């Protein structure tokens, strides 16, 4: 191509490039207008809010410490020797409207990252007319800033029932209106803490109602709130359970022994049915169902403070049995859900509590109580501390959760969906025909004459059924 041809083509290329840019800009403007026109009134408010934030960002960022002077631009001079003004670098920001407020994605620059944005959170909330601002690191170089308008947790939503084929325990919605649930697959257990009257028992009853229609699920209930469980919160719902126990530690000890026997017997039963001892490889079946162990106000079974003699021995035995459930129940489909007002070591053994991967905490007066249920990290996450939820007029049914998928070890506040407290137990009991007692029978006790004591008393030994039969025939 000759220089003359190139000179003739160059203007044409420039015209085409300008036309493409104009068309691209017009398409973006048309799409934005289309979105705005088809939006609901609330969505239009959020769209205009996002536009204002994006338009004012370059002026706001330097004033809240989220911009930096380019060191390379300091002291530069022009061709006449005059000192040029230093260049201020402002991070790029994209703002998106959301039902709960605005979501902004910022590209970090040197010396402006997650920590700097968190420090400026209060100023951003004021400048953006948001109730609160929360910061999340998406990946290297990207920070997400969530500005919440009002308090979405004040809005009540119906309880979200999962699909029939999902192994999920629903919790509710977080401040960004995302549904939060706990996966039952490979679940070691759940610890629930919080003051009385804020929703611990109702949440557990909701989980029981979610799974009650399934023949492949069974329940056991320890109701530590009452001596006679027939007249407590679990009374009617208990008709769906294999058994229900009151607050008597000795009766609970007998039933905890039954559960541990089930856990120890389950691997052989699984191998016989499916050729593997791994419960979740094929999931729950009628022969080997998922067994949820509900323990409400668990401190009544495990707190040995002030006890001596036989009473203390029973409590210590309960503690050992509960540890087996928390450590070994996951792999064989027998997870435990342990609820108490304060998950400290005197109420629930740390050997149990620290093996439960999911923590749920309703309102609590002390940060120590919150830390016991949620872990030490809650001390550094002030916006999500349960100590801010003690106002009973507005915060009943709101909890803080950790250990669920998607949080990455962080914390989230959740409004549990609304439930009908009067109808829920009856709904659960309507599936009582699906209840089956799958607890294996205890091994027979035989007398070993060689182990008799000097006083003539005998020591009982556990033998399998075949050995027992042979010994009886021999006698």
Phi, psi and omega in degrees: 000132182280159177303327180294317179297320180296320179295328179284328183279329185305313179298325179295319178298318180296320179296318179295318180297316179296320180296320178296316180297318179296318179295320179296316178296319179294323179294319178296317180295319179296317181295320178296318179295321178298316178299319182293319183291326181271358182282157173285165179306318179294320179296324178295322176299316180293322179296314179295323177299314180295321178299315182298317180297314179297322183290328184263002188299316184296332176277326183285318188306312180296331184282343179248015176079022181249029174221158182224150174280130177291113183300330181289342182268353181287135176077008179288148180234151177275187185291342178268358179091003179280141180287128180274153178290139180295152182269128175266124181262122179249130179299144176288140184224130173246131186244134182235137176283143178226158179302329183266356181154235179228152177233123182242137177247120184247136172272125183288158174230167179306130179072010173227098181226209185299314184298318181293321179292321178297319178296327181272005185304317180296318179294320178297319179300318179292316182292329182265004181057047179246151177292310178218159175232130178238145187241134180226133176276114181284308177196183181302122177091355181231131178235135177256130179245120182252116178258115184264124178266124183072209178226094182302336181289348175285342183276126181270132178236151176298152178297136184270104179278130182285168175294156186296337182261006181264135177261072185231139169257104183292145173255296181166210182247142177272180182300342179260018174063022176268136179289132179246131179218164181250123179284133179278343182292125179059027181282124178281330179155175183228137172248133182235125179235172177135160181296155179293145175090005182257354172126011182298307183294321180296324178295317179293322176296323177297319178295322178295322180293325179299321186260350184303324181287356185263126180289342182270015178229136174233162184227152165229143188231129172246105183262094182281005181274340188214150179285328177244102187296346178296335185249016179255190181298332184264002189306299182291316180298333181297346177295340179273347185272154175301317174205162175223132185241145175276204187272012180283116183298328181289317176296322177296324179300318179297319182284326174297324175299320177298316181295318179296322177298321176298316180298317181290329182276337189298319181304317180296321179294322179294315180298320180296324183278318191230001176083005178214150180271358182277111189298313188276001176295324177241349176084179182294145174227173178295321181288323179232078184282163168291133180241112178267127180258105178268124176235100182267132186052060188295341182299335179292345179254347190229358181268111184263008184300125176081002182263152177221170173061222185297321180300317179293322179298320180295316179297316179296324175295318177301318180299317179295318181294321178295325177295321178297318179298315183289331183268326187247349184290331183303310187290342183244013175077036178229068181281152179251146175238110188250118182241136174202163186292326181218114188279037179280168188297336179282335181271323180218130182304137179298333176295337174271306186303317186283354176263358181266116191284334183255131177243133177232130182223122172275193185303140176214148184281332186242148177291335177295319177295321178293320180295324180296325182272330191243349182099165186292338181297339182294339178296328181272351182254074186301319181300334184256010182290131181296346177295344178273004185250017188281352177287106187289338180293331186240341191248009173295128180093001176255132181225166173249137186229148173215159178089006179264157181301140177096343182271337179061038180084359179272190183238154179214145174269143185221133170265114178293137181298154183289138180228154176271105185297331182282326184269338187299311180299321179294324177297316179296316182294337180294347178254022181299336180292346178272355180291133175220137178274107183254008179292124180293147179293147178293147178295143180300148178258127181238165181261126175262106187296335181286349183253018179293144180276170181296336181276359178093357179280153182251155179258120181288134177240143178275123178236154176284166188299321183293316180298318180300317180297317181297320183291324178293321179294322181294329180282000000 
